[in-house]
Amino acid sequence: MFQQRTHTCGELTKKDAGKIVVLNGWVDRIRNLGGLIFVLVRDRYGKTQIVFDPNENKEVYEKALRLRNEYVVSIEGEVRLRPEKDVNVNMKTGEIEILATHLEILSQSEVPPIYVNKDEEVSENLRLKYRYLDLRREKMQSNLLVRHKVMKASRDFLSYNNFVEIETPYLTKSTPEGARDFLVPSRLKPGTFYALPQSPQLFKQLLMVSGFDRYFQIARCFRDEDFRADRQPEFTQIDIEASFVKREDIFNFTEQLIKEIFQEAINESIEVPFKRYTYDEVMNKFGSDKPDTRYGMEFIELNEYFKETKVKFIKEKLTQGALLKGFVIPEKAENFTRSKFDELVEFSKDLGSSGMIWIANSDDIRSNIKKAAETEIIKLIEGGIIKKNDVMLMILEEKDKVNEILGQLRVHIIKQELKKKVGFDFLWVTDFPMFSWGDEEQKIVAEHHPFTMPNLEEFKKFKDTDPLRIKSQSYDLVINGYEIASGSIRIHDRNIQREVFKVLGLDEKEIEEKFGFLIEAFKYGVPPHGGIAIGMDRLVSILVEEDSIKEVIAFPKTASGSDPMTGAPSPVSKKQLEELNLALLREPIDKEER
């Protein structure tokens, strides 16, 4: 029977000198100096150096010769101060070491297929195949501990503010909410299916009907989406709903929650309230509904500077109603060579532009329209638009196209040419369109979801003639260029809800089949309500400065939705299929192909 630890491996300091202690953990690394053996023992709390000295205990020393990395051990010994020259200021326990008097090897380990005690470039597939080893790494453990702190801070804050945590079903009805559902066949009702929830949206609204005026849940959500960068088929959100609230109430408690999370999880104090932009404002200024405003580079309309231009292609397009817009990259002219500008021109064409205009105000002014538009370039410089060493990139297209192309160009410049900014940038984006055109569906779809309250004046005016002009009472929270949270004031009037469904092309039969239970509930007194859902995975990745959400999820899937560790998804037996009254149209793909 092993000795239970008296302390963790990250706990002991010089104040504990002279104590007899027991540590349990993994062998992190070994140094055999020919007369002494130094072993670093690790657990999730830290590392402690153990000394095996043959002059003090030969039997224990000889046993230590059998140790290898990742062996699990129990060690008893005396805490002693390290010699001053050997103090490790980078370790919490760096002032002490343990002189071992007893060693028990609890478990041996083969040579791990990936490094645990140091960071090294390893393929994602290998890391996920041996995720239980990958999670031993200090960085991964730190990431998941921050995630735990986020969850705890959320529960503590929301509970203190009278929100009630209520679980909603995982097995529910398939409803059209945007993405594709994961379906679960029912054995007891052959030919019918449950769906895993894309979000608890309908249930949390029904909880408002039930009188639970403040609800929250750390909710698991599921979406069967095709490959998109850094998406997971299952993800977690901090789901919040409240009755008798207006948008300002939701903004206020969300900001206070985010402030609490940053303080508790990473000891970072942030200022509230956050900046606010309407959807139209961010699209006009940054070409994105989730801009990272730390980098500046707001768009500037330039038609006025070129209204008398003699440059033929610019003059023709301006006459046709095109818009000339651009943004300035400050103090980077020396970094941009002609070949780099040529690459950016081709990149802008790939985005759908007819070309890109560039100006670099270095020692000598450089531009691909310098000869033809010298007067206009001088105006831009003398007007203070382009300062010394600045670069300006411009696109000339119709309004929506200009913003879209410039937005992608701006993001490309940030990622490829600019140093990563430190700190955090918070902003709200409000008044999104209620509807958009779905290219895949070839019909009008809900921009957020169909339970979002529209701007009622616009809805009444345009629902039958031009629904794409209708704005909604929706909002997103953006941090460092990522959409972290999304929410809205909800529809609480069943007649308005029916009208929204009809704009989306649902007839009465479809409304009844898909949402009849919601419409039925709305007969019995519905409070005005609204809410928000915070993406837990992305929020944590921002807190720990990771680019990928896989780095903050214990057991994520690959981009294709597979799990190299467990082999999921995998074929099931013929008997299981028969019990579910199912037959396969074709044989499962071999594991190698998956």
C-alpha positions as CSV (number, residue, x, y, z in Angstrom):
1,M,0.0,0.0,0.0
2,F,1.6,3.3,-1.1
3,Q,2.1,6.2,1.3
4,Q,-0.4,9.0,0.6
5,R,1.1,12.4,0.0
6,T,1.5,15.0,2.7
7,H,2.1,17.8,0.2
8,T,1.8,18.5,-3.5
9,C,4.8,18.9,-5.8
10,G,4.2,22.7,-6.1
11,E,3.7,23.5,-2.5
12,L,7.0,23.3,-0.5
13,T,9.1,26.3,0.2
14,K,12.1,27.1,2.4
15,K,9.7,27.5,5.4
16,D,9.2,23.7,5.2
17,A,13.0,23.0,5.7
18,G,13.5,20.1,8.1
19,K,10.0,18.5,7.6
20,I,9.6,14.9,6.7
21,V,7.2,14.8,3.7
22,V,5.7,12.3,1.2
23,L,5.2,13.3,-2.5
24,N,3.3,11.4,-5.1
25,G,3.7,12.1,-8.8
26,W,5.3,11.4,-12.2
27,V,9.1,11.4,-12.9
28,D,9.6,14.5,-15.1
29,R,13.3,14.2,-15.8
30,I,16.4,12.5,-14.3
31,R,20.0,13.7,-13.9
32,N,22.5,11.0,-12.9
33,L,25.7,12.7,-11.9
34,G,27.6,9.5,-11.1
35,G,27.4,9.9,-7.4
36,L,24.0,11.6,-6.9
37,I,20.7,11.2,-8.7
38,F,18.5,14.2,-9.1
39,V,14.9,13.5,-10.1
40,L,12.2,16.1,-10.8
41,V,8.8,14.8,-9.7
42,R,5.7,16.4,-11.2
43,D,2.0,16.7,-10.5
44,R,-0.5,19.3,-11.7
45,Y,0.5,21.7,-8.9
46,G,4.2,21.9,-9.9
47,K,7.5,20.2,-9.7
48,T,9.9,19.3,-6.8
49,Q,13.5,18.2,-7.0
50,I,14.4,14.9,-5.2
51,V,17.9,13.9,-4.3
52,F,19.0,10.3,-4.0
53,D,22.4,10.0,-2.2
54,P,24.1,6.6,-1.7
55,N,25.9,7.9,1.3
56,E,22.5,8.6,3.0
57,N,20.5,5.6,1.9
58,K,22.2,3.1,-0.5
59,E,19.1,0.9,-0.9
60,V,16.9,3.8,-2.0
61,Y,19.7,5.1,-4.3
62,E,19.9,1.7,-6.1
63,K,16.2,1.6,-6.4
64,A,16.3,5.1,-8.0
65,L,18.6,3.7,-10.7
66,R,15.6,1.9,-12.1
67,L,13.6,5.1,-12.6
68,R,12.6,6.3,-16.0
69,N,10.6,9.3,-17.3
70,E,6.8,9.1,-16.6
71,Y,7.2,6.4,-13.9
72,V,4.6,7.1,-11.1
73,V,6.3,7.2,-7.7
74,S,5.8,7.8,-4.0
75,I,8.7,9.4,-2.2
76,E,9.4,10.1,1.4
77,G,12.2,12.4,2.5
78,E,13.4,15.4,4.4
79,V,13.0,19.0,3.0
80,R,16.3,20.8,2.9
81,L,17.5,24.1,1.5
82,R,19.4,24.0,-1.8
83,P,22.9,25.5,-1.9
84,E,22.5,29.2,-2.9
85,K,24.2,28.6,-6.2
86,D,21.7,25.9,-7.1
87,V,18.5,27.9,-6.3
88,N,16.1,27.8,-9.3
89,V,14.3,31.2,-9.3
90,N,12.0,30.0,-12.1
91,M,10.4,27.2,-9.9
92,K,8.0,27.8,-7.1
93,T,9.9,25.1,-5.2
94,G,13.3,26.2,-6.5
95,E,14.7,27.0,-3.0
96,I,14.4,23.5,-1.6
97,E,14.9,19.8,-2.5
98,I,13.9,16.5,-0.9
99,L,16.6,14.1,0.4
100,A,14.8,10.8,-0.3
101,T,14.6,8.2,2.5
102,H,12.0,6.0,0.8
103,L,11.0,5.3,-2.8
104,E,8.1,3.3,-4.1
105,I,7.5,2.8,-7.8
106,L,3.7,2.7,-8.2
107,S,3.6,2.3,-12.0
108,Q,6.2,2.0,-14.8
109,S,6.0,3.7,-18.1
110,E,7.2,2.8,-21.6
111,V,8.9,5.6,-23.6
112,P,6.0,8.0,-24.4
113,P,5.3,8.5,-28.1
114,I,5.2,12.3,-27.5
115,Y,7.2,14.5,-25.2
116,V,5.5,15.4,-22.0
117,N,8.2,17.4,-20.3
118,K,8.9,19.8,-23.1
119,D,7.2,21.6,-25.9
120,E,8.1,20.2,-29.3
121,E,6.3,20.4,-32.7
122,V,4.2,17.3,-32.9
123,S,1.5,16.5,-35.5
124,E,-2.0,17.3,-34.2
125,N,-3.2,13.8,-35.1
126,L,-0.5,12.3,-32.8
127,R,-1.3,14.7,-30.0
128,L,-4.9,13.8,-30.1
129,K,-4.2,10.1,-30.4
130,Y,-2.3,10.3,-27.2
131,R,-4.3,13.1,-25.6
132,Y,-4.0,11.7,-22.1
133,L,-0.2,12.2,-22.4
134,D,-0.6,15.6,-24.1
135,L,-2.7,16.7,-21.2
136,R,0.2,16.1,-18.8
137,R,2.1,19.0,-20.4
138,E,2.3,22.0,-18.2
139,K,0.7,24.4,-20.8
140,M,-2.3,22.1,-21.4
141,Q,-2.9,21.7,-17.7
142,S,-2.7,25.4,-17.2
143,N,-5.2,26.0,-20.0
144,L,-7.7,23.6,-18.5
145,L,-7.3,25.1,-15.0
146,V,-8.1,28.5,-16.5
147,R,-11.2,27.0,-18.1
148,H,-12.2,25.6,-14.7
149,K,-11.8,29.1,-13.2
150,V,-14.0,30.6,-16.0
151,M,-16.7,28.0,-15.2
152,K,-16.5,28.6,-11.5
153,A,-16.5,32.4,-11.8
154,S,-19.5,32.2,-14.1
155,R,-21.5,30.0,-11.7
156,D,-20.5,32.1,-8.7
157,F,-21.4,35.4,-10.4
158,L,-24.7,34.3,-11.9
159,S,-25.9,32.5,-8.8
160,Y,-25.1,35.5,-6.7
161,N,-27.2,37.6,-9.1
162,N,-30.3,35.3,-8.8
163,F,-29.8,33.3,-12.0
164,V,-30.8,29.6,-11.6
165,E,-28.8,26.9,-13.2
166,I,-31.2,24.5,-15.0
167,E,-30.3,21.6,-17.3
168,T,-32.1,21.2,-20.6
169,P,-32.4,17.9,-22.6
170,Y,-29.7,16.5,-24.9
171,L,-32.2,14.3,-26.7
172,T,-34.7,16.7,-28.3
173,K,-36.7,17.5,-31.5
174,S,-35.0,18.4,-34.7
175,T,-35.8,22.0,-35.6
176,P,-34.3,24.2,-38.3
177,E,-32.0,26.6,-36.5
178,G,-29.3,27.1,-39.1
179,A,-26.8,24.3,-39.0
180,R,-27.3,20.5,-39.6
181,D,-28.5,18.5,-36.6
182,F,-26.8,15.4,-35.2
183,L,-29.5,12.8,-35.2
184,V,-30.0,9.9,-32.7
185,P,-32.4,7.1,-33.8
186,S,-35.0,5.9,-31.4
187,R,-35.1,2.2,-30.7
188,L,-38.5,2.3,-29.0
189,K,-40.1,4.3,-31.8
190,P,-38.6,2.9,-35.0
191,G,-38.2,5.4,-37.9
192,T,-38.1,8.4,-35.5
193,F,-35.1,10.4,-34.4
194,Y,-34.0,12.7,-31.6
195,A,-31.7,15.6,-32.4
196,L,-28.8,16.8,-30.2
197,P,-29.3,20.5,-29.4
198,Q,-27.5,23.1,-31.5
199,S,-28.3,25.3,-28.5
200,P,-30.9,25.3,-25.6
201,Q,-32.7,28.2,-27.4
202,L,-36.3,26.9,-27.3
203,F,-36.0,25.4,-23.8
204,K,-34.6,28.5,-22.2
205,Q,-37.5,30.5,-23.7
206,L,-39.9,28.0,-22.4
207,L,-38.3,28.4,-19.0
208,M,-39.1,32.1,-19.2
209,V,-42.8,31.1,-19.9
210,S,-42.5,28.8,-16.8
211,G,-41.6,31.8,-14.6
212,F,-37.9,31.2,-14.0
213,D,-37.0,34.8,-14.7
214,R,-33.3,34.3,-14.6
215,Y,-31.7,31.1,-16.0
216,F,-28.2,30.0,-16.9
217,Q,-26.5,26.8,-18.0
218,I,-23.0,25.7,-18.9
219,A,-24.5,24.1,-21.9
220,R,-23.1,21.5,-24.4
221,C,-24.1,22.2,-28.0
222,F,-23.8,20.1,-31.1
223,R,-23.7,21.1,-34.8
224,D,-23.0,18.8,-37.7
225,E,-21.2,21.3,-39.8
226,D,-18.9,20.8,-42.8
227,F,-15.2,21.6,-42.4
228,R,-14.5,25.1,-41.2
229,A,-11.3,26.3,-39.5
230,D,-11.2,25.9,-35.7
231,R,-14.7,24.6,-35.3
232,Q,-15.8,21.7,-33.2
233,P,-18.9,19.5,-33.6
234,E,-19.5,19.8,-29.9
235,F,-18.8,22.9,-28.0
236,T,-19.7,24.7,-24.7
237,Q,-21.5,28.0,-24.1
238,I,-22.4,30.0,-21.0
239,D,-26.2,30.2,-21.8
240,I,-28.1,33.0,-20.1
241,E,-31.8,34.1,-20.4
242,A,-33.8,36.7,-18.4
243,S,-37.4,38.0,-18.3
244,F,-38.6,41.6,-18.0
245,V,-35.3,42.9,-19.4
246,K,-34.2,45.3,-22.1
247,R,-31.0,45.2,-24.1
248,E,-29.3,47.5,-21.6
249,D,-29.9,45.1,-18.7
250,I,-28.3,42.2,-20.7
251,F,-25.3,44.4,-21.7
252,N,-24.8,45.4,-18.1
253,F,-24.8,41.9,-16.5
254,T,-22.8,40.4,-19.4
255,E,-20.1,43.1,-19.0
256,Q,-20.0,42.5,-15.2
257,L,-19.7,38.8,-15.8
258,I,-16.9,39.2,-18.3
259,K,-15.1,41.5,-15.9
260,E,-15.5,38.9,-13.1
261,I,-14.2,36.1,-15.4
262,F,-11.1,38.1,-16.4
263,Q,-10.3,39.0,-12.8
264,E,-10.8,35.5,-11.4
265,A,-9.3,33.5,-14.3
266,I,-6.2,35.5,-15.2
267,N,-6.1,38.3,-12.6
268,E,-6.7,40.9,-15.3
269,S,-8.7,44.1,-14.5
270,I,-10.8,45.4,-17.4
271,E,-12.9,48.5,-17.9
272,V,-16.6,48.6,-18.5
273,P,-18.8,49.6,-20.3
274,F,-17.5,48.3,-23.6
275,K,-17.5,50.2,-26.9
276,R,-20.5,50.0,-29.1
277,Y,-21.0,50.0,-32.8
278,T,-24.0,49.2,-35.0
279,Y,-23.7,46.5,-37.6
280,D,-23.7,49.2,-40.3
281,E,-21.0,51.2,-38.6
282,V,-18.5,48.2,-38.2
283,M,-19.1,47.1,-41.8
284,N,-18.5,50.7,-43.1
285,K,-15.4,51.2,-40.9
286,F,-13.8,47.7,-40.8
287,G,-15.6,45.5,-43.4
288,S,-16.3,43.0,-40.6
289,D,-19.0,42.3,-38.0
290,K,-16.2,41.2,-35.6
291,P,-13.3,43.7,-36.1
292,D,-10.2,43.8,-33.9
293,T,-10.0,47.6,-33.4
294,R,-6.7,47.5,-31.6
295,Y,-5.0,47.8,-35.0
296,G,-6.9,50.9,-36.1
297,M,-6.9,51.0,-39.9
298,E,-10.4,52.3,-40.2
299,F,-11.7,52.7,-43.8
300,I,-11.7,56.2,-45.3
301,E,-14.0,57.2,-48.2
302,L,-11.9,58.9,-50.9
303,N,-14.3,59.8,-53.7
304,E,-13.9,63.5,-52.8
305,Y,-10.2,63.4,-53.4
306,F,-10.6,61.9,-56.8
307,K,-13.8,63.7,-58.1
308,E,-11.8,65.6,-60.7
309,T,-9.3,62.8,-61.5
310,K,-8.1,62.3,-65.0
311,V,-7.4,58.6,-64.3
312,K,-9.8,57.0,-66.8
313,F,-10.7,53.8,-65.0
314,I,-11.3,55.6,-61.7
315,K,-13.3,58.4,-63.3
316,E,-15.5,55.9,-65.2
317,K,-16.3,53.8,-62.1
318,L,-17.0,56.8,-60.0
319,T,-19.4,58.1,-62.6
320,Q,-21.2,54.7,-62.4
321,G,-21.7,55.1,-58.7
322,A,-18.7,53.1,-57.4
323,L,-17.1,53.9,-54.1
324,L,-13.4,54.4,-53.5
325,K,-12.3,53.4,-50.0
326,G,-9.1,52.5,-48.4
327,F,-7.2,52.2,-45.1
328,V,-3.8,53.3,-43.9
329,I,-1.1,51.0,-42.6
330,P,0.9,53.3,-40.3
331,E,4.7,53.5,-40.5
332,K,5.2,50.4,-42.7
333,A,6.3,51.8,-46.0
334,E,9.8,50.4,-45.7
335,N,8.4,46.9,-45.2
336,F,6.4,46.9,-48.5
337,T,8.4,46.0,-51.6
338,R,7.0,46.2,-55.1
339,S,6.7,42.4,-55.2
340,K,4.7,42.5,-51.9
341,F,2.3,45.0,-53.5
342,D,1.9,42.8,-56.5
343,E,1.0,39.9,-54.3
344,L,-1.6,42.1,-52.5
345,V,-3.1,43.1,-55.9
346,E,-3.5,39.5,-56.9
347,F,-5.0,38.7,-53.4
348,S,-7.5,41.5,-53.8
349,K,-8.5,40.1,-57.3
350,D,-9.0,36.7,-55.7
351,L,-11.4,38.4,-53.3
352,G,-13.4,39.7,-56.3
353,S,-12.0,43.1,-56.9
354,S,-11.0,44.5,-60.3
355,G,-7.7,45.5,-58.7
356,M,-6.1,47.4,-55.8
357,I,-4.6,50.8,-55.7
358,W,-1.6,51.3,-53.4
359,I,0.5,54.3,-52.3
360,A,3.7,54.2,-50.1
361,N,4.9,57.5,-48.7
362,S,8.6,56.6,-48.1
363,D,11.6,58.7,-49.1
364,D,10.2,58.7,-52.6
365,I,6.5,58.3,-53.2
366,R,5.7,55.0,-54.8
367,S,2.3,54.0,-56.3
368,N,0.8,52.0,-59.1
369,I,-1.1,55.2,-60.1
370,K,1.8,57.6,-59.4
371,K,2.1,59.0,-63.0
372,A,-1.6,59.3,-63.7
373,A,-2.8,60.6,-60.3
374,E,0.2,62.6,-58.8
375,T,-2.2,65.5,-58.0
376,E,-4.5,63.3,-56.0
377,I,-1.7,61.6,-54.1
378,I,-0.3,64.9,-53.1
379,K,-3.7,65.9,-51.8
380,L,-3.9,62.8,-49.7
381,I,-0.4,63.5,-48.2
382,E,-0.9,67.2,-47.7
383,G,-4.3,66.6,-46.2
384,G,-2.7,64.3,-43.5
385,I,-4.4,61.2,-44.7
386,I,-1.1,59.5,-45.6
387,K,1.7,60.5,-43.3
388,K,5.4,59.8,-43.7
389,N,6.2,56.1,-44.0
390,D,2.5,55.2,-44.2
391,V,1.0,52.8,-46.8
392,M,-2.5,53.2,-48.1
393,L,-4.4,50.4,-49.9
394,M,-7.6,51.3,-51.8
395,I,-10.4,49.4,-53.5
396,L,-12.8,50.9,-56.1
397,E,-16.1,48.9,-56.3
398,E,-19.8,49.1,-55.4
399,K,-20.4,49.8,-51.7
400,D,-21.1,46.4,-50.2
401,K,-18.3,44.8,-52.3
402,V,-15.8,47.5,-51.3
403,N,-16.4,46.9,-47.6
404,E,-16.2,43.1,-47.9
405,I,-13.0,43.1,-49.9
406,L,-11.3,45.8,-47.8
407,G,-12.4,43.9,-44.7
408,Q,-10.7,40.7,-45.8
409,L,-7.6,42.7,-47.0
410,R,-7.4,44.3,-43.6
411,V,-7.5,41.0,-41.8
412,H,-4.9,39.6,-44.2
413,I,-2.5,42.5,-43.4
414,I,-3.0,42.1,-39.7
415,K,-2.2,38.4,-39.8
416,Q,0.7,38.6,-42.3
417,E,2.4,42.0,-41.8
418,L,1.7,43.3,-38.3
419,K,3.1,42.4,-34.9
420,K,0.5,40.7,-32.7
421,K,-1.1,43.2,-30.3
422,V,-1.2,42.6,-26.6
423,G,-4.1,43.3,-24.4
424,F,-7.9,43.0,-24.9
425,D,-10.3,44.8,-27.2
426,F,-14.0,44.6,-26.2
427,L,-16.9,45.9,-28.3
428,W,-20.6,45.3,-28.8
429,V,-22.1,45.1,-32.3
430,T,-25.8,45.8,-32.4
431,D,-28.7,46.0,-34.9
432,F,-27.8,43.2,-37.1
433,P,-30.0,42.4,-40.2
434,M,-33.0,40.3,-39.2
435,F,-32.7,38.2,-42.4
436,S,-30.1,37.3,-45.0
437,W,-30.0,35.4,-48.3
438,G,-28.8,31.8,-47.9
439,D,-26.8,30.8,-50.9
440,E,-26.9,27.1,-50.0
441,E,-30.7,27.1,-49.3
442,Q,-31.4,29.6,-52.1
443,K,-33.9,31.4,-49.9
444,I,-34.2,34.0,-47.1
445,V,-32.8,32.7,-43.8
446,A,-32.6,34.1,-40.2
447,E,-29.3,36.0,-39.7
448,H,-29.2,34.9,-36.0
449,H,-32.2,32.6,-35.4
450,P,-35.9,32.9,-36.1
451,F,-36.8,33.7,-32.4
452,T,-35.0,37.1,-32.5
453,M,-37.3,40.1,-32.1
454,P,-37.2,42.3,-35.3
455,N,-37.3,46.1,-35.3
456,L,-41.1,46.2,-35.2
457,E,-41.5,49.3,-37.3
458,E,-39.3,48.0,-40.1
459,F,-40.9,44.5,-39.8
460,K,-44.3,46.0,-40.4
461,K,-43.1,48.1,-43.3
462,F,-40.9,45.6,-45.2
463,K,-41.8,42.0,-44.2
464,D,-43.9,41.5,-47.4
465,T,-41.8,43.6,-49.8
466,D,-38.2,43.8,-48.8
467,P,-37.4,41.7,-45.7
468,L,-33.6,42.1,-46.1
469,R,-34.0,45.7,-45.0
470,I,-35.3,44.7,-41.6
471,K,-32.9,45.1,-38.6
472,S,-33.2,43.0,-35.5
473,Q,-32.9,43.5,-31.8
474,S,-29.7,41.3,-31.7
475,Y,-26.2,41.9,-30.6
476,D,-22.7,40.3,-30.5
477,L,-19.9,40.7,-28.1
478,V,-16.5,40.8,-29.8
479,I,-13.1,40.4,-28.1
480,N,-9.9,40.8,-30.1
481,G,-11.6,40.2,-33.4
482,Y,-13.6,37.1,-32.3
483,E,-17.3,36.8,-31.8
484,I,-17.4,35.7,-28.2
485,A,-21.1,36.0,-27.4
486,S,-24.3,36.4,-29.3
487,G,-27.8,37.2,-28.2
488,S,-31.0,39.1,-28.7
489,I,-34.3,40.3,-27.3
490,R,-36.7,37.4,-28.2
491,I,-40.1,37.4,-29.7
492,H,-42.7,36.9,-27.0
493,D,-45.8,37.5,-29.2
494,R,-47.0,34.3,-31.0
495,N,-48.5,36.4,-33.9
496,I,-45.2,38.1,-34.6
497,Q,-43.4,34.7,-34.3
498,R,-45.8,33.2,-36.9
499,E,-45.1,36.1,-39.2
500,V,-41.4,35.6,-38.9
501,F,-41.7,31.9,-39.7
502,K,-43.8,32.9,-42.8
503,V,-41.1,35.3,-44.0
504,L,-38.7,32.3,-43.7
505,G,-40.9,30.4,-46.1
506,L,-42.6,28.1,-43.5
507,D,-46.3,27.3,-44.1
508,E,-48.8,26.6,-41.4
509,K,-48.2,22.9,-41.5
510,E,-44.4,23.2,-41.2
511,I,-44.8,25.8,-38.4
512,E,-47.0,23.3,-36.5
513,E,-44.8,20.3,-37.2
514,K,-41.5,22.1,-36.2
515,F,-42.5,24.6,-33.6
516,G,-46.1,23.8,-32.6
517,F,-45.0,23.2,-28.9
518,L,-43.5,26.8,-28.8
519,I,-46.6,28.4,-30.4
520,E,-48.8,26.4,-28.0
521,A,-46.8,27.6,-25.0
522,F,-47.1,31.2,-26.2
523,K,-50.8,31.0,-25.7
524,Y,-50.5,31.1,-21.9
525,G,-48.8,34.4,-21.0
526,V,-45.2,35.1,-22.1
527,P,-43.0,37.7,-20.4
528,P,-40.8,39.9,-22.5
529,H,-37.4,38.2,-22.4
530,G,-33.9,38.2,-23.9
531,G,-30.6,36.5,-23.5
532,I,-27.1,35.8,-24.6
533,A,-24.8,32.9,-25.1
534,I,-21.0,33.2,-24.5
535,G,-18.7,30.8,-26.3
536,M,-16.8,29.2,-23.5
537,D,-14.1,27.6,-25.8
538,R,-13.2,30.8,-27.6
539,L,-13.3,32.9,-24.5
540,V,-10.8,30.6,-22.7
541,S,-8.6,30.5,-25.8
542,I,-8.4,34.3,-25.7
543,L,-7.7,34.3,-22.0
544,V,-4.7,32.0,-22.4
545,E,-3.6,33.5,-25.7
546,E,-4.1,30.3,-27.8
547,D,-5.1,30.6,-31.5
548,S,-7.0,27.3,-31.6
549,I,-9.9,26.2,-29.3
550,K,-8.5,22.7,-29.4
551,E,-5.9,23.9,-27.0
552,V,-8.5,24.6,-24.3
553,I,-10.7,21.5,-24.8
554,A,-9.8,18.3,-23.0
555,F,-10.7,15.9,-25.8
556,P,-11.4,17.7,-29.0
557,K,-12.0,16.3,-32.5
558,T,-10.0,16.7,-35.6
559,A,-11.1,19.0,-38.4
560,S,-13.0,16.0,-40.0
561,G,-14.8,15.4,-36.7
562,S,-12.9,12.2,-35.8
563,D,-11.2,11.2,-32.5
564,P,-7.9,9.5,-33.2
565,M,-7.7,8.3,-29.5
566,T,-11.0,6.4,-29.3
567,G,-11.6,5.9,-33.1
568,A,-14.9,7.7,-33.0
569,P,-17.0,7.8,-35.1
570,S,-16.9,4.0,-35.7
571,P,-19.1,1.3,-37.3
572,V,-21.6,-0.5,-35.1
573,S,-22.7,-4.1,-35.1
574,K,-25.4,-5.4,-37.4
575,K,-27.4,-6.3,-34.3
576,Q,-27.4,-2.7,-33.1
577,L,-28.6,-1.5,-36.4
578,E,-31.4,-4.1,-36.5
579,E,-32.5,-3.1,-33.0
580,L,-32.9,0.5,-34.3
581,N,-34.7,-0.7,-37.5
582,L,-31.9,0.8,-39.6
583,A,-30.0,-0.5,-42.7
584,L,-26.9,1.1,-44.3
585,L,-27.1,2.2,-47.9
586,R,-23.3,1.5,-48.2
587,E,-20.6,-0.1,-46.1
588,P,-18.8,2.1,-43.6
589,I,-15.5,3.8,-44.8
590,D,-12.4,1.9,-43.6
591,K,-10.7,3.4,-40.5
592,E,-7.6,4.2,-42.6
593,E,-9.7,6.3,-44.9
594,R,-11.3,8.2,-42.0
